[in-house]
Amino acid sequence: MKHRYLLGCLIAAAMIAGLSSTTASAQADKDQGTKKYAPPSLPTDHSKPAPRTADGHPDLSGMWIEKYGALGTDPAVGKPEGDARSRRPASYPSDELPYQPWAALKARQLRDAENTDPLLHCEPYGVPRIWGGPHPARLVQLPGEVIILYERDTAFRIIPTDGRPHPADADPSWMGNSVAKWDGDTLVIDTIDLTDKSWLGSGKNAGEGSGTFHSDALHVSERIHRPDFYHLTVEITDDDPKVFAHPWTYGWNMSLVPNEEMYEDVTCSNEKDYEHELPDKPAATDKSAAAN
């Protein structure tokens, strides 16, 4: 009897130890997960100069993420700091864009309609919408080209920087056709041949900016500048003479995030609710049953 009692005590002690170990392990995993996915601590030092490549240009290479305070806005208004117009474009209501009257009406109709955002139909973000937000972008600067790897959509762009013109026969696409050249210390990327299926801003179910459509005449200019080691500015001008009254400029201040990983991000694979946001499909009609 005594031996059974001792055996029971040993088993109970082992179970308690195992439970404690499991709890500690789970807490450690939770803590590790918190650390792993916590927002990175963004640098604030502006004194360290930007590195330069052998040809003397600033080296834009690195992984960059948006600092939530953007550059500016419509060139007709200027670039006031700190007001509503300094927000990133995904937070712009479509009424604030410089649409022509007929286009403003269409934008409002798209905004008021349900489930019109291309993202809800598993379409890519496209240029320029792919910039900004909580997803980083990695720039790789090589002689004669810059490669941009986006965590969002797991997308990429390979952009020649030798000043070549656009090809004459490029087909429209979500990322468009991009060429680039240097303007002093600023890389200027020129993009055309963009599909008119994409939007400029965020969708109705993802915040303001719904309905920000454009035409097949959209011309995007991206000015990328590295003022110091830890910071990058991206200024974008959208020019679409078919729908805009004048060009629209906005941008982001981005920070270097060293020692961070990029993760695969596929719109519909990572989205758990999009099927519930789409309108119900009409029931299929059985023609043979109807005939009977």
Secondary structure, DSSP 8 states (H G I E B T S, - for coil): -HHHHHHHHHHHHHHHHHHHHHHHHHHHHHHHHHHHHS---------S---B-TTSSB---EEEEEESS-----TTT---SSSGGGS-GGG--GGGS-B-HHHHHHHHHHHHSSS--GGGGT----TTTTSSSSS-EEEEEETTEEEEEETGGGEEEEEE-S-----TT---BSS-EEEEEEETTEEEEEEE-B-TTSBSS--GGGSS-TT-B--TT-EEEEEEEEEETTEEEEEEEEE-TTTBSS-EEEEEEEEE-TT-------HHHH-SSHHHHS--------HHHHH-
